[in-house]
Amino acid sequence: MAEVKGSLVCGVVAAFLSSAVLALVEDLDDTFKDTRVNDIWLVDFYAPWCGYCKKLEPIWQEVGAELKTSGSPVRVGKMDATAYSGMASEFGVRGYPTIKLLKGDLAYNYKGPRTKDDIVEFANRVAGPAVRALPSKQMFEHMMNRHDVLFVYVGGVSPLKEKYNDVASELIVYTYFFSASEEALPESVTLPELPAVVVFKDGTYFTYDEYEEGSLSSWVNKERFQGYLQIDGFTLYELGETGKLVAIAVIDEKDPTEESGRLKTLIQRVAKEYREHFNRDFHFGHMDGNDYINSLIMGEVTVPSVIILNTSNEQYFLPSESIETMEQLVQFINSILNGSAQAYGGDGIIQRLKRIAFDAKSTIMSVFRSSPLLGCFLFGLPLGVISLMCYGICTAESDDGSDDIDALKREGMTDEEEEEEEEEERQGAAELEGPEEGENEEDDVREKDPEEKKID
């Protein structure tokens, strides 16, 4: 009896805890539009049939629990975009899952990795003020240790500060923005004039120059990455949005070799030592493995090797010879800048057709690799039906066509021509059949009858 009671208690507790966790993520309906204004919401727009949405579901529950327990003002919800398609379209949902943070009249799209830590960090960053103040040197150093890239406005009220605030509101989805007085800066930092916008990264800092860099928004978008990165598919997509080319050392980190380490070191040195020459046009980094690169160029890149990608027009550049020294790497990069290096790929019509064929082939191969039986059913059955239809059409016999042709011919003939054609057909048939003996005798009798009558 005690065991039964214990099991019942455990069941009730488990049910209570599960319901409490589920309550951290609220199911939203069509009334959400009117009730959301006074709160900050992080919403997952999903479709019940979407596989990616199902994969995100347990992560989304963890996000709700993390934000709730940490005291964040952000409320977490989810909405079936197929059941409430009108509301989903109002928020600009065009794919599933779509994650948006709704703050007043603003809606911020989340485009980062779908992990709990990344989503929570995004929610906390965007939910707070666009520009955060750093009142002291201790706070400044604390933020320097927490962030790899730090944007700081230094100075008082000015037109530059207004531009900085606007850029911060626009790009808060990507990085943090801070403001500080000159007294809060480390002693090693000296600025030629104030006000100024400074980015701290890679152990140093760089100042925005409106005359050389152009718009502040463009400069921030290009400088929000470290000088050298470990690159994956998502990072490469983000780097492409800056308009820069990406120089990549393709290596195998699971099986490191001396050649891989040498190419990685060369890329790192060029990124640091030639920053003034190449920072405006290039990002630098390394990628583990060549699978993603191969899918981009629809070919195969050797490992280890160096490749430079232009994601804006899908072109890529390969060195004509093996890169052995930093001087050779610098020469290769300069040849791309002056236009003498041969470009491969592109986004022309032929390349687009090749991309369609390549994607179709990759999809079919992935289906067969993951589930051969399903692949045979999906692709074999339609091909079999089409083959049977083609066979039936090719082997079908019909005399209707010849009859129609004869009828058309006769329509254009006069009565005399029709009689002549019928006479020719009868004569041809008679020649094919051949004369019979009885018929010949009757013909002879008919021919002799008149003569015999005269003689008589």
Salt bridges, closest charged atoms under 4 A:
GLU26 OE2 - ARG75 NH2 2.95
ASP27 OD1 - LYS78 NZ 3.87
ASP39 OD2 - ARG75 NH1 2.93
GLU57 OE2 - LYS78 NZ 3.21
GLU66 OE1 - LYS116 NZ 3.92
GLU90 OE1 - LYS33 NZ 3.00
ASP117 OD1 - LYS116 NZ 3.96
GLU121 OE1 - ARG125 NH1 2.42
GLU187 OE2 - LYS137 NZ 3.93
GLU210 OE2 - LYS163 NZ 3.34
GLU223 OE1 - LYS201 NZ 2.72
GLU223 OE2 - ARG275 NH2 3.27
GLU238 OE2 - ARG224 NH1 3.85
GLU241 OE1 - ARG224 NH2 3.96
GLU253 OE2 - HIS286 NE2 2.93
GLU259 OE2 - ARG262 NH2 2.56
GLU273 OE2 - ARG269 NE 3.29
ASP288 OD2 - LYS254 NZ 3.43
GLU324 OE1 - ARG262 NH2 3.68
ASP359 OD1 - ARG355 NH1 3.49
GLU423 OE1 - ARG426 NH2 2.59
GLU442 OE1 - ARG446 NH2 3.57
ASP443 OD1 - ARG446 NH1 2.77
